[in-house]
Amino acid sequence: MQAAAARADWNRVETQVRALIPALHALAQQGPWTAAERTALERVRTQHVAAATAAAVATCALESRLEHMRANKEGWVAYAMYSETELDPIQE
C-alpha cells in the first residue's frame, strides 16, 4: 500500500484496501489478537492513514488544477481556435 501510494497508483491502493476488509474480519473471528498481530495491524493502519492522506493531497491538487482550467476555459478555447486557423495554411 505504501509503495502504491508513493507512486500515486490509486487503483492499486483501492484494491489493497478492499482486500484488507475481509482479511481483517477473518482474523478477528479467530479470537484475540496476538501481540505480533496487533503490531502488524498498527503498521497497516499507519500505512492506510498515510495512503489516505496522500490521496487527499492529490485530490486537492487535482481539484485546484481543474478549477484553474475551468476558470480559463474561454482562453483555452480561443487559443485553440486561433492556433487551428493560423496553422491551417502551413499544413497545406
C-alpha positions in Angstrom: 0.0 0.0 0.0 2.8 2.4 0.9 4.6 1.8 -2.5 1.4 2.2 -4.4 0.6 5.5 -2.6 4.1 6.7 -3.3 3.6 6.1 -7.0 0.1 7.7 -6.8 -1.3 4.4 -8.0 -4.7 5.0 -6.5 -6.3 2.0 -8.2 -3.8 -0.3 -6.6 -4.3 1.4 -3.2 -8.0 0.8 -3.6 -7.5 -2.8 -4.5 -5.3 -3.4 -1.5 -7.6 -1.6 0.9 -10.6 -3.6 -0.3 -8.6 -6.8 0.1 -7.9 -5.9 3.7 -11.5 -5.7 4.8 -12.3 -9.5 4.5 -8.8 -10.4 5.7 -9.2 -8.4 8.9 -12.7 -9.7 9.5 -11.4 -13.3 9.2 -8.5 -12.6 11.6 -10.8 -11.0 14.1 -13.1 -14.1 14.1 -10.2 -16.3 15.0 -10.1 -15.0 18.5 -8.0 -12.5 20.4 -5.2 -10.9 18.5 -1.6 -11.8 19.4 1.0 -9.1 20.2 2.6 -9.7 16.8 -0.8 -9.4 15.0 -1.6 -6.2 16.9 1.8 -4.8 15.8 1.2 -5.8 12.2 -2.3 -4.2 12.4 -0.8 -1.0 13.7 1.7 -0.9 10.8 -1.2 -1.5 8.3 -3.2 1.2 10.0 -0.3 3.7 9.8 0.2 2.9 6.1 -3.5 3.3 5.5 -3.6 6.7 7.1 -0.5 7.7 5.1 -2.1 6.5 1.8 -5.4 8.2 2.6 -3.5 11.5 3.4 -1.6 11.2 0.1 -4.8 10.6 -1.8 -6.4 13.6 -0.2 -3.5 15.8 -1.1 -3.6 14.5 -4.7 -7.3 15.1 -4.8 -6.9 18.7 -3.6 -4.1 19.3 -6.2 -6.3 17.9 -9.0 -9.3 19.9 -7.9 -7.2 23.0 -7.9 -5.9 22.3 -11.4 -9.4 21.5 -12.7 -10.7 24.8 -11.2 -7.9 26.7 -12.9 -8.7 25.1 -16.2 -12.4 25.8 -15.7 -11.7 29.4 -14.9 -9.5 29.8 -18.0 -11.7 27.7 -20.3 -12.6 30.6 -22.6 -8.9 31.4 -23.1 -8.0 27.8 -23.8 -10.8 27.6 -26.4 -9.8 30.9 -28.0 -6.2 29.9 -28.2 -7.1 26.5 -29.7 -9.4 28.2 -32.3 -6.7 30.8 -33.1 -4.0 28.2 -33.4 -6.1 26.0 -35.6 -6.8 28.8 -38.0 -3.2 30.0 -38.0 -1.7 26.6 -38.6 -4.1 25.5 -41.5 -2.2 27.4 -44.2 1.1 25.9 -43.0 -0.2 22.4 -43.1 -1.4 22.6 -46.7 
